[in-house]
C-alpha cells in the first residue's frame, strides 16, 4: 500500500499568504492530503456527485457572484449543505468579506475559513504548486546530488567508489552541492523529479581520511543549494576490462525512478581519470541532447553512416 503524505494546513496558509477569518481550536492538528484545490461552482448548484471532500475549496468571483444573487434563506441552505461535508478549508479570493451565512456554516461544522488577495487562478497555481511538492511520492536513496551548469546530476555507485570526492572537486570548480550520502527524491509531476537533502545532514559531506566537512562554511553560500531537479543519473563503477563501455554515445540509457525515466550513463573509474571534468562534460552533453543536438549523430552523418541506437531502461533497484 502506497504511503500517504500530508502537510499541515497552517504551513500551507503561511506559504501562500492566507489570512484567517475563522480557525478552529484544533487548527494545529489539521492536515491536507490532496494536492488539488477545487472551485465549488457545481456544488453550490446542488450537484455533489464525484465530490472529493479531501480537497480545499476556493470561492472565486463566479461562486461569490452566484451566492450574492441568492436569497438569504437559499444561501444558508446551499452553504450549510456544502460545509456539512467538512472539507479541509474554504478560501475566499480577492480579499472579499465572507457572507454571514458562510461564516456561520464554517463555525457550525468547524471548517477553517481564509481569504486571500489573489484571484482564483493565481491562488490555484500557488497552492497546487506547493502541495505538489509537499505531497509528492518520494524515496530516499544513497548517492550524491550536485548541480553542474544548471543540470541536476545524481551520482550513484558502490560505497568507496569516489562519489563524495568527485562532488567536492566539482564544488571547488564552482558547482553546487545539494545532497551527500542520502538523497530525498520526490516525484513532483509525471515527468520530473526533485532531489534534496535531509535537513539534519544538509550541507555536510563525508571525505574518507578527513571526516565530515561543512561545505557551506568552507566554500560559502554559493556552493550549496537546497533542492534541484534530477536531469541525469551517473553511475560510477570500478573499471572492468572485460566489460564494453559505450564510446560513441549512440545508445540511450534511462533509469526509472518512481515511474520517471531519467537519462543515465555509466562511467568507469580508474587512476588517472579526472571524474570532475568528465561529469562537467556529461552534464553539458546531456543539456545539448535535450536541446536536440547529438554529437554522435552528427559525426556518423559526416561519415555517411546511419545512427542505429537502442534505448535501455534500467530500474532504480538495479543500480
N, C-alpha and C positions, 0 to 999 in steps of 0.2 A: 504493500500500500504506500503510495507517494506521501511524503511528509508535507503537512500543511503549514505554511508560514503565515505570520501575522505581523501587523505593525500597529503601534499604539495610535489611537485617534488623536491624542494630544500632539504626537510627533508630526502627524500629517497637517494638523491645524497650524503648528508653528512653521513648518516648511513652506506652506503656500500662503501664509498670512491670513488665516481665517479669524474673524472677530466673533467671540462668543456672545450669543444672545441668551441662550439657556444651556447650562451644562448640569447633568445630574450629579449627585454627590459621589457616585462611583465612577466618575469620568476617567480617573487614572487607570481603571481596570477595563476600559472599553477598547476593543481592537477591531481592525479591519482585516478581512481575509480575502476579499475580492478586489482585483486590480482595476475594476471599471467604475465609472461614475455615470449614473442614469438620470435622464430628464423624464419626469413622471407625467408627461402630457396625456398619454392614453390612460394612465391610471386614474387621473383626475376626472376623466370622462367615463370611468366605470369599467374599463377593460383591464382585468387583473390576471388574465391567462399568461403563463410564462413569466410571471413576476418573480425576479430573484431578490429575495429580501436581504441578501448579504451585500448588496450594492448601496453605496452612498447615493442620495438623491439630490439633484440640483434644480432649484427653481429659477429658471431664466425668464426673459421678457415674455415669451409666449405663455408659460404657465402662470406668471403673475397677472398678465392681462386677462387670461381666462378666469382666474379666481376673482379678479376685480369685477368682472361682469356678472358674477353670480349673486343671488340674494344672500343675506347673512345666514339664513336658515340652510340653504343649499350648500353654501361654502362650509359651514360647520359639518354638515353631513359628509361631504366629499373629503375634507381634511381628516375628520375623525376616522373614516374608513381607511385612508392612506396610512396614517400614523399608527393605526392598530396593528400593522404588520411589523412594527418595531425594527426598522432598518437601522443601520449604524448611525446615520446623521442626515440632517437636511441642511443644505447650503443655499442661501438666497443671494443671487447675483446683483451686481450694480449698486451695492450698499442700500438696497431698498429696505424699508421697515417691514417687519412681519405683520401679517394680518392678525388681529386679536384672536381669531379662531385658530390660526396656526400655532401661536404661542400656547394657547390653552391645550391644544392637542399634543404638542410636544411635552408639556409638563404632565399631562394625563398619562401618557404612555412612556415617559422617561426617555424621550428621543432627543439627543443633543441638537441644538439649533444654532447655526452660524450664519454670518453674512460676509460677503467679500466685495471689494471694489471692482473686480474683474467681471467681464461678460461671461456668458456660459461657455463659449468656445475656448477662451483663454483659461478659464477655470478647469475645464476638462483636460486641456493639454498639459497644464502644470500638474494637476492632481494625478492623472494617469501615468505620466512620465515618472513621477516619484514612486507611485505604487508598483509600477512595473519592475523597478529596481529592488525595492524592499521586499516584494513578494515573489521574486523570481526563483525558479528552480535552481538549486545550487549543489555543488560538491566542493570538497577540499582535497587537493592533491599535492604531492611532493614535487617541487620544482622551483624555478626562478622566473619571475616575470619582470621584464625590463622594456622600457620604451626606447626604440632606436630609430632616429629620424622620423618620429611620429607613428611608427609601426609598433604595435604591442607584440613582443616576441616572448613566447613561453618556452623556456629551456627545461627539458626533462632528460632523464638518464639515471643510471645507477649511482648510488652514493659513492663519492670519491672520484667521479669522472672529471670534475673540474667546473661544475656549473657556477658555484659561487665565485671562484677565482676569475672566471670569464666575466661574470657580472661586474665585479669590482674594477676590472680593467676597462670595461665599457663605461662605467660611471666616471672613471678618470679621463676618458676620452670625450666626456660631455653629455652622455646619455643619462637617463633617469631610471632609478630603481623603483619598482612597485612592490615586489614581494620576494622574499627569500625563504626557502625551506618549505613553507606551507602557502599555497595559493588558493584563495577562495574564488571559485568560478561561478558566476551567475549567468543564466540564460535570460537576457533582458528582452529578446524578441526572437522571432522564428529563425533569424539569420545572424544574430550577433551574440557574442559572449563578452562579459566584462570580468576582469580579474582584479583582486585586491588582496591585501594582507590582513590577517587577524590583528586586531588593534593592539593586543599585548606584545606582539613581536614586530610591529611596524617600524620600518627604517633600520632594523638591525640585520646584520649579515654575519654568518659564521665562516671564518677562514681557518682551515687546519694549520696548526703551528703558531697561529697568532691568537685565535679565540674570537670572541664576539666584538664587533665594532659597530658604532652608530654612524651610518652613512650621512645622515642629516647634519650631525655635529662635525664630522670630518670634512665634508665637501659642501655643506651649505644647503639651503632650501631648494636651489636649482637642480640638485642631484636626486631629488625624490619626487614621487607622485603617488597619490593615494589609490588611484584606480586607473585602469587602462583597458581598452578593447583588445581582445586577443585576435591578432591578424595572422600569426604564423606560429606553428609549433616546430621547434628544433630539438631533435633527439641526438644527444651526444653519446657515442659509444666507443669503446676501445677498438682501435684499428684491427680488423680481421683480414689477414692476407688472403684467406680463402673466399672471402665474400666479394661480389661485384658491386661497386658503388657507381651511382649514376654520374657520368662525366659530361653529359650533354644537356640535361635538364629537359629532355623531351617528355618523359613520363610525368604525370601529375599524381601526386600523393596527397591524401587528405586524412586527417584524424577526426573521428567522430566523437565529439564531446557534448553530452546532453542533447543529442539529436542534431547538432550543428556540425557540418563538415568544415574543418579548418585546414587550409593548406599546410603541408608539413614536409620537412626534409630531414634526412639523417646525415650527420656529419661525423666522420671517423676521427678519433683523437689519437695523435701520436706526437712524440717530441719533435719540435721544430715548426709545428703548425701554429700560426697566430689566430686563435679562435675568435678573439675580439674583432679583428679585421674581417674574418670570414663571415661573422654574424652581421657586421655592418653591410657587407655586400649582399648577404641573403635578404636582409630587410629591404634594401633599395631595389633588389631584383624582384622581390615579391610585390612591391608597390608598382613597378613597371608592368608586371603581368596583370595586375588589377586594372591598369590603365589601357590594356590591350596590346602591349608590346612584349614579344618573346624573342630573346636574342638567339636562341637555338633555332627557332623557326626562320629568322632572317638569314642565319648562316646557311642552313640547308637550302633555302631558296636561292642564295647566291651560288651554291654548288649545283643547282639544278636538281635537287632531290626533294622528295615529298616527306613531310613530317608525319610519322605514324606513331603517335604517343598512345599510352594506355593510362587509365585512371584507376588508382587503387585507393580504397577507403579502409583505414585501419581503425579498429575500435580503441577507445582510450585505455581499456583494460589490457590491451596488448603491449602498451608502451612500458 
